[in-house]
Amino acid sequence: MREKHFGSLQLWFAIVVVGICVALPARAAQRGLYGESLCDTPGYHCITAGTSVVEKTVRTRKGKTVIKKKVRDTWENLWPDPREREIVIKLNRMNLRLRKGMVVAVPDDMAGKTYMDYSPFPLRLEPVCAPKGEPVCRLRCDNCGSGQEKVKRVCEQECDPAQKLAFGPDGELHGEKLIIFDPKLLAFAAYDEQGRLVRWGPAAGGRSWCPDIGKRCLTVTGEFKVNSKEGRWASSSQFPVAKDDEPAGGAPTPYFLSFTRGFGIHASTDVPGRNASHGCVRIFFEDAKWLNLEFADIGTRVVVEPYD
């Protein structure tokens, strides 16, 4: 949050959860780092970062010889293949340097796959029924990506299938770009005008309590629209909080996309695998640059899902 915590806007939406996605329990955002929630999930295993022994060829007076050396684990030396490294980093929802003791989730088989195969969002949004004044029906994908997918309808009564999916009282999905942030999944998604997922990435929203301001700092939830865009050198006017004679503000918020007063989406080098901000949505630098310069316009719809 760049300024003040703004009241929650109670406009919810439904999406059909179909296509390729990965089983990521909602409780993951509440305990530990995100990747830890996958340790007992079929199709994944976890490792603990520490040190590894690598072989290195060196020149000596007698020619070349191979020596073994202990090195600190990094994303690069554990996954030298850039494609696999991108999958693991995004799956674990963090862009931090690996630290000793950090638990990292790894898919058992990444052959021929890209990070899009591990999207927690559907690859395409489809119309569902949402009659006015009646329960919203939606499809939920259980255990997605494990080969044991179960898609079930969750609603109290049948809906009229002729009704189209609406994200608000005055708009429909088709013909409009959409950005979604889900604090439970610790991820954002960008959909084009036809409801196709064109990009997703790790994200971190507001945490439940911020000691420096002495209050809750969750990201405001509901439906909004991008109202302003800032560039590479944008910065916060309120954080860090003023101390002694130092003025408030100055924290970098590159490629800031504001969607309501005090809240926005911006690049950060601190996306830690958990919700950790003052309310803004932190995403990877390359994702923020793309959203700001190539995808989002003033007026692009933004939906922030509930924390529960």
C-alpha positions, 0 to 999 in steps of 0.5 A: 500500500502506497498511501492509506488502506482503502475500504474493500469493494464488495464486488465478486466474480466467478471463473470456470477453473478448467485447463491445465493448472497445478494443485495449490492448496488455499491454505498455502498462503497462511503457512510457511513459504508457498512451495512447502505446501507442495511437498506432499502433493503427488508429482512434486518433491521438495529439497532443502537448499544448502551446499552442493559439490560441483566438479570443475576442470582446472589447468595445472602444470601437468595439464587439466584436472578435475577438482571437486568444490563445495558451493552454495546452492543457487537457482542457477547451479541447481537448475542450469537449464533456464526453462526448468529454472523458470518453472521452479522459481515461479512455482515457488513464487519467489525471486529471492536468493536461495538461503541455507535451509530454505525448502523448495518444491520441484516437479518430478518431471519437467521434460518438454514443459514450460512455466505455463503448464503450471499455471494456477489459473485456467488457460481460458475463461469460459462463460458460466451462469450467474443469475441476478439474486441467485447463487453463483455457480462455478467449476472447481478443479481439484488436484489439477495437474496430477493426472487425477483431475476432478472438476465439480460444480459448486453451487446451491442450485442449478443456474440458467446456462444462457446467462453469461459470466459477468465480473460486475453488474455492468460488464461481461468478460468478452471484449475486455482485458483482465488482470487477476491477483489471488492472494491465496495462490500468490499469483497474478494472471493476465487475460486478453479480450477473448478470455485467453491467459497470456501471462501469469506470474508470482505475486505477493500482496499485503500481509495481515499485520504491519508492525511499522504502521501498527495495523492490518495491511491486506490488499483491498479486494474487489473489482477495480480498473487501472487509473494511472501508470508510472514508469521505471523510477516510480517510488512510494510517497509513504514507505518506508515510514518516517524515522527521526528526522528522515522523511517518509517515502522513497521505496522503489515501486517500478512500473506502478499500476494504480487500481484504486487509491493507495493500491497498485501493482509494481515490480519488486526484487522482494517477492518472497513466497508469501504475502508480505507487502503494505498492501500493494501487489509485488510481482517480478520485474519482467512481469511488471514491465510487461504489464505496464508497457505492453498489456495494461491500459488506463481502464483495464479491469483488475480483480483482487480475489478474497484472502479466504 
